[in-house]
Amino acid sequence: MKVSVIVPVYKTEQYLSACVDSLLRQTYKDIQILLIDDGSPDKSGEICDGYAKKDPRVVCIHKQNGGLSSARNCGIEAATGEYLAFVDSDDVVHADMISVLVQNLERNGADLSGMAYRNFSGECPAEAQEKKCRVICGRDKVERYLLKENRLYCVVRYLYKRDTLGAQRFDERIRLGEDQDFIFRYAQKCSVLAMSDYDGYFYRQNMQSMSNGGLRSSHTFDLENRKAIIGKAQACNRGYAQTHYLKGVMAFAVRGIIYGEEENSGYVASYRNAVRKNFWKILFGKGMPFSYKAIALLLCLPEKSAYKSVRVLAKGRL
């Protein structure tokens, strides 16, 4: 079966070659590499053209800038493979990544094959650790697992079946959290999930990235997406979906406290208020980890005490 790997490209000329080279080194040979130049103003488009001229497996598509979801949708439309994978253009993958994902998908008759990933900021890891593969059967159990284990993030960690995807596309209206919306909608069509501990995706940490800093107004979109999932989840999983949402509220509150009190004070106050209103749901929520219950207690303290306690907790974990 052919695997189409969709790579949205925008202002990543510094890292793009490392990304594409890692895909060309895949031990799984039946692949199509779709480089979607999303109107990048740097030399990324030229780099894409160079690879397309050198290797027939590489296809370069230039389009007007439309954002990440738009670029991924463009790639889906152009894909010719039975399986689909997504890779970000500043990341790197292990040579066996596609092989492992395909093997786990086919060996277990799965609709979705997932893996772990490893963060890096300097030199790219040379090896990946391959461990056991867990198989989850039943649509309700697949949905529950993804909610409980916080696996609705990182669309790049999964291999998808084109037939299962059907007409589904990324929602281009979503400004943040598009991954969890896409994965959740896809998962609702999955009867079997194969989830491996294999960490063959190497995620480059960009300390200037929005996802690594304080809070922005766009973070509210992520919480709105989490909240919307509560209504979309199967009845037996709505408690877990609510826990997923409340974990997001607390995570953003903590992030706001850690990354700057003054600029994030309005957001933090709003999230702390939400924690107070939902305190008992947090304390007795389905699948709520003890660590989040402890965070909820800290966030309910008076403001100065809450800020100090959260920072002490964060410092101890760093």
C-alpha positions as CSV (number, residue, x, y, z in Angstrom):
1,M,0.0,0.0,0.0
2,K,1.3,3.5,-0.9
3,V,1.7,6.1,1.9
4,S,1.2,9.7,1.0
5,V,3.1,12.0,3.4
6,I,1.8,15.5,3.5
7,V,4.2,18.2,4.5
8,P,2.9,21.8,4.8
9,V,5.7,24.3,4.2
10,Y,5.9,27.8,5.5
11,K,9.0,29.8,6.4
12,T,11.1,26.8,7.4
13,E,14.0,27.1,5.0
14,Q,16.5,26.5,7.8
15,Y,15.0,23.1,8.7
16,L,13.2,21.9,5.5
17,S,16.1,19.9,4.0
18,A,16.6,17.9,7.2
19,C,12.9,17.1,7.2
20,V,12.7,16.0,3.5
21,D,16.0,14.0,3.7
22,S,14.6,12.0,6.7
23,L,11.5,11.1,4.6
24,L,13.6,10.1,1.6
25,R,15.6,7.7,3.9
26,Q,12.5,5.8,4.9
27,T,12.9,2.0,4.8
28,Y,9.3,1.8,3.5
29,K,9.7,2.7,-0.1
30,D,6.2,3.0,-1.5
31,I,5.7,6.6,-0.5
32,Q,4.6,9.9,-2.0
33,I,6.0,13.0,-0.4
34,L,3.7,16.0,-0.9
35,L,5.5,19.3,-0.2
36,I,2.8,22.0,0.1
37,D,4.3,25.4,-0.2
38,D,1.8,27.6,1.6
39,G,2.9,30.9,0.0
40,S,6.1,30.9,2.0
41,P,8.0,34.2,1.5
42,D,11.5,32.7,2.1
43,K,13.4,30.2,-0.1
44,S,11.3,27.2,1.1
45,G,9.4,27.0,-2.2
46,E,12.7,26.8,-4.2
47,I,14.0,24.1,-1.9
48,C,10.7,22.1,-2.5
49,D,11.2,22.5,-6.3
50,G,14.7,21.2,-6.0
51,Y,13.6,18.0,-4.3
52,A,10.8,17.4,-6.8
53,K,13.2,17.6,-9.7
54,K,15.6,15.2,-8.1
55,D,13.2,12.5,-6.8
56,P,10.0,11.2,-8.5
57,R,8.5,10.4,-5.1
58,V,8.4,14.1,-4.3
59,V,5.6,16.3,-5.5
60,C,5.7,20.1,-4.9
61,I,2.5,22.2,-4.9
62,H,2.6,26.0,-4.6
63,K,-0.5,27.8,-3.3
64,Q,-1.5,31.1,-1.8
65,N,-1.1,31.3,1.9
66,G,-4.1,29.9,3.7
67,G,-2.8,28.5,6.9
68,L,-1.8,25.0,8.2
69,S,-5.2,23.4,7.8
70,S,-5.6,24.7,4.3
71,A,-2.2,23.3,3.3
72,R,-3.0,19.9,4.8
73,N,-6.3,19.8,3.0
74,C,-4.5,20.7,-0.3
75,G,-2.3,17.7,0.4
76,I,-5.2,15.4,1.1
77,E,-6.7,16.3,-2.3
78,A,-3.5,15.6,-4.1
79,A,-2.6,12.4,-2.3
80,T,-2.7,9.1,-4.3
81,G,-1.8,6.8,-1.4
82,E,-4.2,4.4,0.4
83,Y,-2.6,5.6,3.7
84,L,-2.0,9.2,4.8
85,A,0.6,10.7,7.2
86,F,1.4,14.3,8.1
87,V,4.8,15.7,9.0
88,D,5.6,19.3,9.9
89,S,8.4,20.8,7.8
90,D,10.7,21.7,10.7
91,D,10.6,18.2,12.2
92,V,12.5,15.0,11.5
93,V,11.5,11.4,11.4
94,H,13.3,8.1,12.0
95,A,14.0,5.9,9.0
96,D,11.7,3.2,10.2
97,M,8.7,5.5,11.1
98,I,6.5,4.7,8.2
99,S,7.3,1.0,8.3
100,V,6.4,0.7,11.9
101,L,3.1,2.6,11.5
102,V,2.1,0.5,8.5
103,Q,3.1,-2.7,10.1
104,N,1.1,-2.0,13.3
105,L,-1.9,-0.9,11.2
106,E,-2.0,-4.0,9.0
107,R,-1.0,-6.5,11.6
108,N,-3.8,-5.5,13.9
109,G,-6.5,-4.7,11.3
110,A,-6.6,-1.2,12.7
111,D,-8.2,2.0,11.3
112,L,-5.7,4.2,13.0
113,S,-2.0,3.6,13.8
114,G,-0.3,5.8,16.4
115,M,3.0,6.3,18.0
116,A,4.9,8.4,20.6
117,Y,7.2,11.3,19.7
118,R,10.3,12.9,21.1
119,N,11.1,16.6,21.6
120,F,14.5,18.0,20.7
121,S,16.0,21.4,20.3
122,G,19.6,20.8,19.3
123,E,21.0,17.8,17.6
124,C,18.4,15.4,16.2
125,P,18.1,12.0,18.0
126,A,19.8,9.2,16.1
127,E,17.7,6.3,17.2
128,A,14.1,5.6,18.2
129,Q,12.9,3.2,20.9
130,E,10.5,0.6,19.7
131,K,8.3,-0.9,22.4
132,K,5.0,-2.7,22.7
133,C,1.9,-1.8,20.7
134,R,-1.4,-1.6,22.5
135,V,-4.6,-2.4,20.6
136,I,-7.9,-0.8,21.5
137,C,-11.0,-2.3,20.0
138,G,-14.5,-0.8,19.8
139,R,-15.5,2.7,18.8
140,D,-16.5,3.7,22.3
141,K,-13.2,2.4,23.8
142,V,-11.1,4.1,21.1
143,E,-12.8,7.4,21.8
144,R,-12.4,7.0,25.6
145,Y,-8.7,6.0,25.3
146,L,-7.9,9.2,23.2
147,L,-9.7,11.4,25.7
148,K,-8.3,9.8,28.9
149,E,-4.7,9.6,27.6
150,N,-4.7,13.0,26.0
151,R,-3.9,11.6,22.6
152,L,-6.1,14.0,20.6
153,Y,-3.1,16.2,19.9
154,C,-0.3,15.9,17.3
155,V,-2.0,14.8,14.1
156,V,1.6,13.9,13.0
157,R,1.8,11.0,15.3
158,Y,-0.8,8.9,13.4
159,L,-1.2,7.0,10.1
160,Y,-4.7,7.3,8.6
161,K,-6.6,5.2,6.1
162,R,-7.8,7.1,3.1
163,D,-11.0,5.0,2.9
164,T,-11.8,5.7,6.6
165,L,-11.1,9.4,6.2
166,G,-13.5,9.7,3.2
167,A,-14.7,13.3,2.7
168,Q,-13.4,14.5,6.1
169,R,-11.0,17.5,6.0
170,F,-9.4,19.9,8.5
171,D,-11.7,22.6,9.6
172,E,-10.0,25.8,8.2
173,R,-12.1,28.0,10.6
174,I,-10.2,26.7,13.6
175,R,-7.3,28.8,14.6
176,L,-5.8,26.7,17.3
177,G,-6.6,23.1,18.3
178,E,-7.3,21.9,14.7
179,D,-5.5,18.7,15.4
180,Q,-7.8,17.5,18.2
181,D,-10.9,18.3,16.2
182,F,-9.5,16.3,13.2
183,I,-8.4,13.4,15.2
184,F,-11.6,13.2,17.2
185,R,-13.8,13.2,14.2
186,Y,-11.6,10.5,12.5
187,A,-11.6,8.4,15.7
188,Q,-15.4,8.3,15.8
189,K,-15.1,6.2,12.6
190,C,-12.5,3.8,14.0
191,S,-13.2,0.4,15.4
192,V,-9.6,-0.5,16.1
193,L,-6.7,1.7,17.2
194,A,-3.1,0.4,17.3
195,M,-1.0,2.7,19.6
196,S,2.7,2.1,19.9
197,D,5.3,3.4,22.3
198,Y,7.7,3.7,19.3
199,D,9.0,7.3,19.4
200,G,10.1,7.7,15.8
201,Y,8.8,11.2,15.3
202,F,11.2,13.9,16.4
203,Y,9.4,17.2,17.2
204,R,11.6,20.2,17.0
205,Q,11.0,22.6,19.9
206,N,10.9,26.2,18.8
207,M,11.1,28.4,21.9
208,Q,9.8,31.3,19.9
209,S,6.6,29.4,19.0
210,M,3.3,30.5,20.3
211,S,2.7,27.0,21.8
212,N,5.8,27.5,24.0
213,G,5.0,30.9,25.4
214,G,2.3,32.6,27.4
215,L,-1.4,32.9,26.6
216,R,-2.9,34.6,23.6
217,S,-6.6,35.2,22.7
218,S,-6.3,32.3,20.2
219,H,-5.9,29.9,23.1
220,T,-9.5,30.3,23.8
221,F,-10.2,28.5,20.5
222,D,-8.5,25.5,21.9
223,L,-10.8,25.4,24.9
224,E,-13.8,26.0,22.7
225,N,-12.9,23.0,20.7
226,R,-12.5,20.9,23.9
227,K,-15.8,22.1,25.1
228,A,-17.5,21.2,21.7
229,I,-16.1,17.6,22.0
230,I,-18.3,17.1,25.1
231,G,-21.4,17.3,23.0
232,K,-20.0,15.2,20.2
233,A,-18.7,12.4,22.4
234,Q,-20.7,9.2,22.9
235,A,-22.9,9.3,26.0
236,C,-20.7,6.8,27.8
237,N,-17.7,9.1,27.3
238,R,-19.0,12.5,28.0
239,G,-17.6,12.5,31.5
240,Y,-14.2,11.8,30.1
241,A,-14.7,14.6,27.5
242,Q,-15.6,17.0,30.3
243,T,-12.4,16.0,32.1
244,H,-10.5,16.6,28.9
245,Y,-11.9,20.2,28.7
246,L,-11.3,21.0,32.4
247,K,-7.7,19.7,32.1
248,G,-7.2,22.2,29.3
249,V,-8.6,25.1,31.5
250,M,-6.2,24.2,34.3
251,A,-3.2,23.8,31.9
252,F,-3.8,27.2,30.4
253,A,-4.2,28.8,33.8
254,V,-0.8,27.3,34.9
255,R,0.8,28.4,31.7
256,G,-0.4,31.9,32.1
257,I,1.0,32.1,35.7
258,I,4.4,30.7,34.7
259,Y,4.9,32.8,31.6
260,G,4.1,36.3,32.9
261,E,1.7,37.5,35.5
262,E,0.9,41.0,34.1
263,E,0.2,40.2,30.4
264,N,-1.7,37.0,31.2
265,S,-3.6,38.2,34.3
266,G,-7.0,38.6,32.5
267,Y,-6.9,35.1,31.0
268,V,-5.6,33.5,34.3
269,A,-8.4,35.2,36.3
270,S,-11.0,33.8,33.8
271,Y,-9.6,30.3,34.0
272,R,-9.3,30.4,37.8
273,N,-12.9,31.4,38.0
274,A,-13.8,28.4,35.7
275,V,-11.9,26.1,38.0
276,R,-13.8,27.4,41.0
277,K,-17.1,26.9,39.3
278,N,-16.2,23.4,38.3
279,F,-14.3,22.4,41.4
280,W,-16.4,19.4,42.3
281,K,-16.5,18.2,38.8
282,I,-12.7,18.3,38.8
283,L,-12.4,16.6,42.1
284,F,-14.8,13.7,41.1
285,G,-14.4,13.8,37.3
286,K,-14.1,10.6,35.3
287,G,-10.4,9.9,34.7
288,M,-9.2,13.1,36.3
289,P,-5.5,12.5,37.4
290,F,-4.6,13.3,41.0
291,S,-2.0,15.9,39.8
292,Y,-4.8,18.0,38.2
293,K,-6.9,17.8,41.4
294,A,-3.9,19.2,43.3
295,I,-3.6,22.0,40.7
296,A,-7.2,22.8,41.1
297,L,-6.8,23.2,44.8
298,L,-3.8,25.6,44.3
299,L,-5.7,27.6,41.7
300,C,-8.6,28.1,44.2
301,L,-6.3,29.8,46.8
302,P,-6.2,33.6,47.1
303,E,-4.5,35.1,44.1
304,K,-1.0,35.7,45.5
305,S,-0.9,32.3,47.2
306,A,-2.1,30.6,44.0
307,Y,0.6,32.2,41.8
308,K,3.3,31.5,44.3
309,S,2.3,27.8,44.8
310,V,1.9,27.1,41.1
311,R,5.3,28.6,40.4
312,V,6.9,26.6,43.2
313,L,5.3,23.4,41.8
314,A,6.4,24.2,38.2
315,K,10.0,24.9,39.4
316,G,10.2,21.6,41.1
317,R,9.2,19.8,37.9
318,L,11.6,21.6,35.6
